[in-house]
Amino acid sequence: MQKHIVLMNTRINEVIRIIPIFDLHLISNTFDKELFLKYVDYIAKHNNVYWFCGGDISEFINFTDRRFDPKSVRSDIKVSRLADLAQMEIDEFKELALPILNPKKCLGIGEGNHDRKLASRGEGDVVKSLCSEFDLRYLGYSGFLKLIFSRGASNSRRPFTIYYHHGFFGGRRGGSKVNNAEMLALKYDCNVAVTGHCHTRISTGPIDYIKFDEIQLKYGLVCGAFKTGVGVGVNSWEETKGYDMQRYRMGSWAIDIIAYPTNDASMMYTAIEFNPDWSTAIKKCVKRELKHGN
């Protein structure tokens, strides 16, 4: 378990947005590269938006592994690159995420069960190497990100704690996932608990956590993946196991925080289903209305 403190300056009524990204699996033939690039573009272009990775950047199963299935690999990957498949996966992640792969945008990179396969085989620790190369926080498999907000020259400090874990549960139905997400939120001292691994996007919704002198708001979030698992015209492991296509449970959540609302009100925060297309559409509508004076 890792623990990190992140200092953040903010303004009155400024919304700070945190986007956790889990389970890319970028070598998979059902990886949605376009969707991920939309996330990267959105995060890069907004000053008050940050992200962290919760693991499973890719599969990290080399072609010499008996579990390797060439039918499950993206069709645009050339056979010549299979000789060092793991390095190709690392290089592609760097290329795709480069605009946000820096300390100004990225709160850290965690690891999942797939990322750990390389280390367990003695082939290097991909996540630690990435964090070292780009000067990022190594988040490990689980831990705490404690954001400490301040404003201007004020001595005021307001903490916001995220507990994260790559994930350890699955199941075909949503009930068990919600129950486990709620368990994480209530078990750990945090405002929001986020997890992944099961490749779907589910929230507990707001939870009332009753303390001696207040009721604290909590969320448990299961972050979606960036692969559908089952796709038309492609072969995948998920298809053989009878899993459903996860088209509308992909992507992730946005954790919105207003550390200092007007009149020194208490910190406000919420979790919303993030859709980069929807965010772009709203922006275009606002610009159109301002242009035409509506």
PELIN-V166768 format. One record per run of one state. SS is the DSSP state (hx for helix, st for strand, lp for the rest). FROM is the first residue (numbers start at 1). TO is the last residue. If there is no record, write none. Layout:
ss=SS from=FROM to=TO
ss=SS from=FROM to=TO
This chain:
ss=lp from=1 to=1
ss=st from=2 to=10
ss=lp from=11 to=15
ss=st from=16 to=21
ss=lp from=22 to=27
ss=st from=28 to=28
ss=lp from=29 to=30
ss=st from=31 to=31
ss=lp from=32 to=32
ss=hx from=33 to=45
ss=lp from=46 to=48
ss=st from=49 to=53
ss=lp from=54 to=69
ss=hx from=70 to=72
ss=st from=73 to=73
ss=lp from=74 to=78
ss=hx from=79 to=100
ss=lp from=101 to=105
ss=st from=106 to=110
ss=lp from=111 to=114
ss=hx from=115 to=120
ss=lp from=121 to=125
ss=hx from=126 to=134
ss=lp from=135 to=137
ss=st from=138 to=140
ss=lp from=141 to=141
ss=st from=142 to=151
ss=lp from=152 to=157
ss=st from=158 to=165
ss=lp from=166 to=173
ss=hx from=174 to=187
ss=lp from=188 to=191
ss=st from=192 to=195
ss=lp from=196 to=201
ss=st from=202 to=203
ss=lp from=204 to=206
ss=st from=207 to=210
ss=lp from=211 to=214
ss=st from=215 to=222
ss=lp from=223 to=226
ss=st from=227 to=227
ss=lp from=228 to=236
ss=hx from=237 to=240
ss=lp from=241 to=251
ss=st from=252 to=258
ss=lp from=259 to=261
ss=hx from=262 to=264
ss=lp from=265 to=267
ss=st from=268 to=274
ss=lp from=275 to=275
ss=hx from=276 to=292
ss=lp from=293 to=294
